[in-house]
Amino acid sequence: APTPRRLFDLGAATARILAASPWRVALLASSGWSHAFLTAKNHFLYPDTPADKRMFEALRSADWQTWRNCTGAAVEDSGQQEILNWMCLAGAMSELGRKPQVTGMLETWIFNSSKAFLIAPPN
């Protein structure tokens, strides 16, 4: 699988191409973040909510270097395999100089994974 950094860079390249195009485009990321059934260190019982909170804070504050420097080992350790979808979005936002205007995170212990959202309209 591609590394988080490679996905971040893919998102940045995609943003450059789309920004130069004549089309209006919305970029989306969809997924749960840490999943209980992927988090061995929690005995597959509950998600790695502290790791989700760290990534969410980096997202909320537009700390794109935290996203770009995230390692595959960290993703696997936290059961955050689906957060890789968000790596592309973070790369695109970094490339475009976007910052989230609206963010939210639903921390849950019963739905198997945390949920996050953001809105970052054009400047």
N, C-alpha and C positions, 0 to 999 in steps of 0.2 A: 504494500500500500504506500502511497505517497506520504512523505513526512509532513508534519504540520507546517514547517517552514516552506516546503515546496507548494503546499496548498495556499498558504498566505501569498506567496509570490504569484501563483496562478490567478488568484483574485485580483491582485494589483495589475497584472497584465491584461486581464479581462476588462477591468475598469478603464485602462488606457484606450483599448480598442473601442469600447462602447462610447467613451467620452468624445472620441474623434468621429463617431458615426453621426448621421443625420437623425437618428431615432431617439425617442424618449424611452428610457428603459428603467424598470424597477428591479433592483437586485434583492433577493430574498434568501434567507437561510431558515431551514426548518429541521428541528430535531429536539429530542430530549438531551439533557447534558449527561451527568453521570447516571449510570443505570445500576441498580442493585445487583442484577443478575450478571454484571460484568465486573463487579468490584470485589475481587478475591480478598483484599485486606479487611473487608467488612463481612467476610464469610457469606457473601452473596445475599445478604439480608436487607441492606439499606444503601442508598447512594452516598457518594462522597460529597456531601453538602459543603464542607469547608473548601474543597477544591473548586466547586461550582461558584461559591461566593467570591473566591479570589479572581476567577476568570470574569465573573460578572462585574466586579469592581473595576477591573482593567478595561472592560467593554464600556462601562458607564463613563469612565474618565478618559476614554479615547487613548489609553495606554497601549498603542499598537505594538510596541516592542515586546511587551509581555506576551502578547499573542504570537508574534513572529518567533520568539525564542522558546516557546513551549516545545517540549520534546515528545517524541513518540512514546518514550518510556513513561513520562508523566501522564500522558493521555491514557495509556493502558493501565497504569497503576490506579487511576481514579475512575476507571470504567467510563471514560468520556469519549469513546470511539465516535459517537455521533456529533461531538463538538467539532469534529474535523470539517463538517459542513459549514460551520461558522468561521473557520479559518479563512476560507475563500472570501467571505463577506468582510471580515476584518481587514484582509489585504486590500480589498477594493476601497473600503472606507479610508484606509491609510493613504492610499494612492490619490484619492480625490480630496483629501483634507477634510473629510466629514467627521462630525462629532454627533453622537446621539442626542436628540432633543428630548425624547421620551424613552424611558427604560422601565423595565419591571422584571422581577424574578419571583416565581412561585416556588417556594421551598416546600417540599412535600416528603413525607416519610411513608406514605401509603400508595402513591401512584407510580412508584418505581424509579422516577427520575425527576430532577428539577426542570422547570420550564422557564425560559427567558424570552424577552422580546425587546425590540427597540424600534424607534422611528427616527430616521436621519434624513429629513427632506433636503433638497438642493439648497445651497447657500444663497 
